Amino acid sequence: MRNEAVIGGRLAKRSALRYTPAGIPVVDFVIAHGSVQNEAGTKRKVQCDVDAVAVGELAVRIEKVKINQPLQVKGFLARNSVGNTKLLLRVTEIDSSSGAE
């Protein structure tokens, strides 16, 4: 089954870089997205904040992105944790070099 998400926006928030017990870097962040989308033949203004997490080299890259800088991320959706069913975007690719919006 397919589980893939791509979203562009701006880096709205970022936690401090932390490390797992195995020494792997992890960072939580929020992407603020705003766009106009077509839905049922009409235009809909869309604004949302997407909670995301980056692990490993991607976490180190996100730590270097400035707040409010445009970025586009690709990843998959998963539960935040075993006991928390809130969706979280687990990032597998980051593009902060182009206008993401």
SEROTI-444197 format. One record per residue (C-alpha): x, y, z; chain. Coordinates in Angstrom, 1 decimal, decimal comma. Example, Ala and Ser with C-alpha at 12.3 -4.5 7.8 and 13.67 -1.06 7.14 Angstrom:
<recs>
X; Y; Z; cadena
12,3; -4,5; 7,8; A
13,7; -1,1; 7,1; A
</recs>
This chain:
<recs>
X; Y; Z; cadena
0,0; 0,0; 0,0; A
1,1; 3,5; -0,7; A
1,8; 6,1; 2,0; A
3,6; 9,1; 0,6; A
3,1; 12,8; 1,2; A
4,7; 15,9; -0,2; A
4,1; 19,4; 1,1; A
5,6; 22,8; 0,7; A
5,5; 25,7; 3,1; A
7,7; 27,5; 5,5; A
9,5; 26,3; 8,6; A
7,3; 27,6; 11,4; A
8,8; 25,9; 14,4; A
11,6; 23,6; 15,2; A
12,7; 21,8; 18,4; A
16,2; 21,5; 19,6; A
18,2; 18,8; 17,9; A
18,3; 15,7; 20,2; A
19,9; 12,3; 20,0; A
18,4; 8,8; 20,5; A
20,2; 6,5; 22,9; A
22,0; 5,1; 19,8; A
23,3; 8,5; 19,0; A
21,0; 9,2; 16,0; A
20,0; 12,9; 15,6; A
16,3; 13,7; 15,7; A
14,4; 17,0; 15,3; A
10,7; 17,8; 15,4; A
9,4; 20,7; 13,4; A
6,2; 22,3; 11,9; A
5,6; 23,3; 8,3; A
3,2; 26,1; 7,8; A
1,4; 25,6; 4,4; A
-0,8; 28,0; 2,5; A
-2,1; 27,6; -1,0; A
-5,2; 27,6; -3,2; A
-6,4; 24,1; -4,2; A
-9,2; 23,0; -6,6; A
-12,0; 21,0; -4,9; A
-15,1; 19,9; -6,8; A
-14,6; 22,5; -9,4; A
-14,1; 25,4; -7,0; A
-11,0; 27,0; -5,5; A
-10,4; 26,6; -1,8; A
-7,9; 28,5; 0,2; A
-5,9; 26,1; 2,3; A
-3,9; 26,8; 5,4; A
-2,5; 24,2; 7,7; A
0,4; 23,4; 10,0; A
1,9; 20,0; 9,6; A
3,9; 18,3; 12,4; A
6,9; 16,5; 11,1; A
10,0; 14,7; 12,3; A
13,4; 14,2; 10,6; A
15,9; 11,6; 11,7; A
19,6; 11,2; 10,9; A
21,3; 13,4; 8,3; A
17,9; 15,0; 7,5; A
17,6; 16,2; 11,2; A
21,0; 17,9; 10,9; A
19,8; 19,6; 7,6; A
16,6; 20,8; 9,2; A
18,5; 22,3; 12,1; A
20,3; 24,6; 9,6; A
17,1; 25,8; 8,0; A
16,1; 29,3; 9,2; A
12,6; 29,9; 10,7; A
10,2; 31,1; 7,9; A
12,5; 29,8; 5,2; A
10,5; 28,0; 2,4; A
11,0; 24,3; 2,1; A
9,4; 21,2; 0,6; A
9,5; 17,8; 2,3; A
8,5; 14,3; 1,3; A
7,8; 11,5; 3,6; A
5,2; 9,2; 5,0; A
2,4; 9,5; 7,6; A
2,5; 7,5; 10,8; A
1,1; 7,7; 14,3; A
3,0; 10,1; 16,5; A
3,6; 7,3; 19,0; A
2,1; 4,0; 20,0; A
-0,4; 5,6; 22,4; A
-0,9; 8,8; 20,3; A
-2,9; 8,4; 17,1; A
-2,2; 12,0; 15,9; A
-0,6; 11,9; 12,4; A
3,0; 12,9; 12,0; A
4,9; 13,3; 8,8; A
8,1; 11,3; 8,9; A
10,4; 13,0; 6,5; A
12,5; 11,1; 3,9; A
13,5; 14,0; 1,6; A
14,0; 17,8; 2,1; A
14,4; 20,5; -0,5; A
15,1; 23,9; 1,0; A
16,8; 25,3; -2,0; A
13,8; 26,3; -4,1; A
10,6; 28,4; -3,4; A
8,5; 25,6; -1,9; A
5,1; 27,4; -1,9; A
</recs>
